[in-house]
Amino acid sequence: MKMPPITRNPAGFTLIEMLVATAISLLLLTVILSLAQSGMSTNERLMGSAIRDGDALFVLNSIARDLEALMIPRKMNTEVLVANSETISGAPSTRLALLSAATDRDPDSHTGGERAVAYRMANQNPITGGSVSPVFALYRAILSVKETFDGPLVDGTSVFDFWDAQSPLVTDPQNFLVGNVVAFELSFLRADNGQWVKIDTNHGIRITGAGVFLVTNPGNVATEVLGGVVAAQISLSFVKPAGAKLLTNGTITLAQANERFGRTVVRQVLILQASSF
């Protein structure tokens, strides 16, 4: 028995079949694009988080190294560390000035030595130093050994008073350390009672060759002699770039930026209070 020949529809696909195929193709394309966009967004978030984590680690290590290498003179009452607080456009910040055996390359010496270092926050344009398109950022200034002994260590000059007189130098754009920092806070661990002293609007710390003092803020007037400090706690608060942009544009407040986009990193470091001069 012969089978009837198979015949094909010479008209090809019908309009309905084409429309169904097109709809399915568009649906698949939409799903693929959505997955790709989601993957790209996730990758951008991960990359941004990695960059912020790297920035935080870099800054924490920088401050920790300077504090670990703090220099305490045996025969001088020169202030070698002063930390007090200030508010930068509503953001809490610590002004830190110290003498440290910093590991930075010294342009005037190949042997190293005591160098004046200062940290300070500012809300300004990190390129021009002006007020247009400001960014919260942390700055670090450092003198050479020669500049240090010609400046803060001459005639018992306070390292804090020196940097206070050179305040614009500290936040010069060339001293930019990291951006999107909306809080820089320090606490010190007392050796006599094991309690932490937080640098705030009421209290500061001053370390000299004669001892460690709790001081008023502002004024740096000693109110209490502490039995030494053995450690410091560094706290830095960052906001994501998206939050920093909204903050710069005035779309959100500092508190809202912290709540929605903020992250705080903390590190503790021992203070050995080495002495070499």
TAFEN-V830846 format. One record per residue. RES is the residue in one small letter. PHI is phi in degrees with one decimal (NA if undefined). NEAR is the number of other ideal C-beta (glycine too) atoms within 10 Angstrom. Layout:
BEGIN
((RES:PHI:NEAR) (RES:PHI:NEAR))
END
This chain:
BEGIN
((m:NA:2) (k:-84.5:4) (m:-79.9:5) (p:-67.3:5) (p:-62.7:5) (i:-81.1:5) (t:-110.0:6) (r:-106.1:6) (n:-74.7:7) (p:-64.9:5) (a:-79.4:6) (g:77.1:8) (f:-75.0:11) (t:-82.0:10) (l:-61.6:7) (i:-64.0:8) (e:-62.5:10) (m:-64.3:11) (l:-64.6:11) (v:-64.2:12) (a:-63.1:11) (t:-65.3:10) (a:-63.3:10) (i:-65.2:10) (s:-63.1:10) (l:-64.2:10) (l:-63.1:10) (l:-62.9:10) (l:-63.6:10) (t:-62.1:10) (v:-63.7:10) (i:-63.7:10) (l:-63.9:10) (s:-62.8:10) (l:-64.9:10) (a:-65.5:10) (q:-64.3:10) (s:-62.4:10) (g:-64.7:10) (m:-66.0:10) (s:-64.4:10) (t:-63.1:10) (n:-64.3:10) (e:-63.5:10) (r:-65.0:11) (l:-64.4:10) (m:-65.1:10) (g:-62.5:13) (s:-64.4:12) (a:-64.2:10) (i:-64.4:11) (r:-63.8:18) (d:-62.3:13) (g:-65.5:11) (d:-62.1:19) (a:-61.7:20) (l:-63.4:12) (f:-61.1:11) (v:-69.2:22) (l:-58.8:17) (n:-65.2:13) (s:-63.0:20) (i:-66.0:24) (a:-62.1:16) (r:-62.0:16) (d:-65.8:25) (l:-71.4:23) (e:-64.3:16) (a:-98.2:20) (l:-57.6:22) (m:-103.5:23) (i:-117.3:21) (p:-73.5:18) (r:-81.9:8) (k:-115.2:8) (m:-124.8:14) (n:-95.9:12) (t:-60.7:21) (e:-68.8:26) (v:-111.3:28) (l:-152.8:27) (v:-136.0:24) (a:-132.1:26) (n:-140.8:24) (s:-106.1:20) (e:-153.3:15) (t:-115.6:10) (i:-110.0:21) (s:50.2:14) (g:90.5:11) (a:-96.2:20) (p:-71.8:19) (s:-146.6:24) (t:-110.4:25) (r:-93.4:25) (l:-121.3:25) (a:-131.5:26) (l:-156.6:27) (l:-103.1:27) (s:-140.2:23) (a:-82.7:17) (a:-59.8:24) (t:-86.9:13) (d:-60.4:15) (r:-65.3:9) (d:-91.7:19) (p:-66.5:10) (d:-104.3:12) (s:-151.3:12) (h:-103.5:7) (t:-105.9:6) (g:80.7:14) (g:150.5:18) (e:-73.1:24) (r:-135.3:27) (a:-79.9:27) (v:-128.8:28) (a:-142.0:27) (y:-121.8:27) (r:-159.5:23) (m:-88.7:25) (a:-152.6:26) (n:-115.9:19) (q:-152.6:22) (n:-68.5:16) (p:-70.3:18) (i:-99.9:11) (t:-98.9:10) (g:80.2:15) (g:-88.2:10) (s:-95.6:9) (v:-81.2:8) (s:52.9:13) (p:-72.0:16) (v:-136.0:18) (f:-67.1:28) (a:-152.7:24) (l:-107.9:26) (y:-120.5:22) (r:-133.9:21) (a:-113.1:20) (i:-145.2:18) (l:-97.3:25) (s:-75.0:18) (v:-59.5:20) (k:-62.7:14) (e:-62.3:17) (t:-65.1:25) (f:-76.4:16) (d:-86.2:11) (g:-115.8:17) (p:-60.2:28) (l:-96.1:22) (v:-91.3:11) (d:55.9:6) (g:68.0:12) (t:-63.3:15) (s:-69.5:19) (v:-63.2:28) (f:-71.1:25) (d:-61.2:14) (f:-61.8:20) (w:-68.1:25) (d:-63.3:15) (a:-70.4:12) (q:-105.4:17) (s:-51.5:13) (p:-61.4:9) (l:-66.7:14) (v:-62.0:21) (t:-96.9:22) (d:-62.7:13) (p:-51.3:15) (q:-69.3:8) (n:-99.5:18) (f:-57.3:18) (l:-108.6:19) (v:-159.5:19) (g:-101.3:15) (n:61.7:23) (v:-94.1:25) (v:-110.6:28) (a:-162.7:21) (f:-133.2:25) (e:-130.5:19) (l:-128.4:24) (s:-134.4:21) (f:-123.4:26) (l:-93.4:18) (r:-70.8:18) (a:-79.6:15) (d:-81.7:12) (n:-129.7:8) (g:71.5:8) (q:-99.6:10) (w:-86.1:13) (v:-109.3:19) (k:-88.9:15) (i:-74.1:24) (d:-140.1:15) (t:-69.5:12) (n:-109.2:12) (h:-129.5:18) (g:-133.7:27) (i:-123.4:26) (r:-130.7:22) (i:-116.8:24) (t:-130.6:20) (g:-65.9:17) (a:-90.3:12) (g:148.4:14) (v:-114.6:24) (f:-127.3:19) (l:-86.4:18) (v:-125.8:20) (t:-73.5:13) (n:-133.5:19) (p:-84.1:12) (g:110.6:10) (n:55.3:18) (v:-88.7:11) (a:-64.4:16) (t:-116.9:12) (e:-158.2:10) (v:-92.9:12) (l:-95.0:20) (g:-82.6:11) (g:86.9:15) (v:-125.4:21) (v:-115.9:15) (a:-158.6:15) (a:-132.9:25) (q:-117.6:15) (i:-102.6:23) (s:-127.2:18) (l:-125.6:21) (s:-112.7:21) (f:-114.9:26) (v:-120.6:27) (k:-64.9:18) (p:-53.8:14) (a:-62.8:12) (g:-68.9:23) (a:-63.3:20) (k:-66.4:17) (l:-64.4:18) (l:-67.2:25) (t:-62.6:17) (n:-76.6:9) (g:79.5:7) (t:-73.0:11) (i:-129.5:18) (t:-87.3:12) (l:-61.4:20) (a:-63.0:11) (q:-67.3:15) (a:-63.0:25) (n:-65.0:20) (e:-68.1:12) (r:-92.0:13) (f:-126.8:20) (g:-86.6:18) (r:-153.1:15) (t:-114.2:13) (v:-119.1:16) (v:-133.0:13) (r:-145.0:16) (q:-108.8:13) (v:-141.3:17) (l:-76.1:12) (i:-112.7:21) (l:-84.0:12) (q:54.2:16) (a:-66.0:12) (s:-138.7:13) (s:-141.9:10) (f:-145.7:16))
END
